[in-house]
Amino acid sequence: MTTTSMAVGARLFADTGKATGRGAMRGLMVDAGRLPESVEYYRRVIEFCAEWELNALQFRLADDQGSAIRFASVPDLAAHTDALTPEQLKGLAEYAQSHGVDLIPELESFGHTGYITRAPAYAHLLDNDPQGISEFTGIIPVHPETLQLFEKLYREVASIFPSKYLHGGCDEVNWGGSALSRKALQTKTRAQIWAEYLNSLNHIAQALGKEWIVWGDVVLHKEPEVLGQLNKNILIMDWNYSDNSSARVRETLLKVVANGSRAIGAPALVNYKWGARVGVEQLRNIDAYAQAYLEEDAPGSLGVILTNWVPSRYIQNSIWDGFAYAAVAFQQGTATAQTSGFHRFVEKHYGAEWNESWGHAFESIYAAAPSIKDRETASWMGLHLPVPWSSDEQLAALLKDGSPQPNPFTRLRSLLVELEPLVMKNLGDFQAFALSVEYLERMFWREAVILEHRAEKPQARDEADLLIKVIADHDQMLEEALSRDWDHGRSPLSRAKTELLPYLRPKDQMIFQWKQAAAYSASLARHPERFYQLMQATKSGQ
């Protein structure tokens, strides 16, 4: 972005007379569209927001996996088995209001619309482009039924949530392959169709008295020519989960302002790269957005909301410390968050006295958290996030190509055992945190012991039999602990616990995949000759 356009953006903002100030939006996001959680849990999140001086909670209502609300106006959508009723959500919105928290609804309206197109009644609205990204979905933007449908859905959402905002999603869209879209693209550009569709959604929201929000990935980065064609009252939510430079984040904000629009920053805690825990780079991502969007001179900024994706990736109550870090960064600044964010969390949330062991525990878990490789061409450091082996093919691949990784979680587990007696409040949350560390420790251990046994010469049959029995016993114990934790805070009937959901990958469903792994090791323990044969076949190169 040029210096001239930045100056123009700052001047445009100054002309509006709107200052960010201390009343800026500071909040969290819950991804109910991927996994609806209990009303009690969402009340806890609202209470946490109030306690930590956060004033907004973005509530994602739907995604490809299903709808977290049973719409009365359109009852034949693909809803989750444990979806909430409109009455329950209205009660949550009122509860949030009473705590000074604005519950902002988000309803996917272009991409991530499998909750619509997987329903038989609306399958004809599915759009895709064979050249697009296969894991993304889309709804036909030029089909006359599409806007009619969203007018009904938006109207019902507006009647439930008193917030002045309505988030329409519209990120990660795969569209353009349907007959109607191909025909429209003969006379209009993709950017024109994008902008016209988004402006129409915004018009519906405006008629309902709502300010409409759209994700910024397409309109700011992938197809930036869309931005100039959007109505200026559309709010742009800028997300970028790998950028830790506040200068680059601010540059994007000023790009929005230069267009005459306003923006909301959206860093992330749990996102596509992570599993049970996130690494220190996500703290720096939070810092970058806090610095760029919450400084007093941040032009055009409405504030920052911390996104958090796919709850089945992590144990429900294990990540409050990450929320607390963001709250301190948003409210007191990043310097305070870096020096005392976790200190404040331990004393405030656990009621425990801070000491060096607490500091080492949080330093270790963020430093060691395993992740997937960001992109094929990027250099990659740190622990690789594995999926627990749960088939002959996966075990054979590990034996053939796997190499041992360090397991820093064994020491961390011991440290948490020492710290648990100090916890005076929210003991269940601390135990969930400890369980997430146990999960990581066990996942790396079961790979390491297999690779250690592979290296032994010769391989004794009785030792192999004992090894798979020990692995199976450990797998079963952890499965039982994970299942008990899930059932305590989430619905035991949730499909995310019992089956692989559409458009999710195995790493995205921690407990389901561990159940698969435990069932597989148990089958090998019952038939240890199969395990021995696999070990021998891999060793001999067959």
Beta strands, then each sheet from edge to edge (+ up, - down):
strand 1: 25-30
strand 2: 56-60
strand 3: 62-63
strand 4: 66-69
strand 5: 79-84
strand 6: 102-106
strand 7: 126-127
strand 8: 138-139
strand 9: 165-167
strand 10: 211-215
strand 11: 235-239
strand 12: 262-266
strand 13: 301-306
sheet 1: 6+ 2+ 1+ 13+ 12+ 11+ 10+ 9+
sheet 2: 3+ 4- 5-
sheet 3: 7+ 8-
end
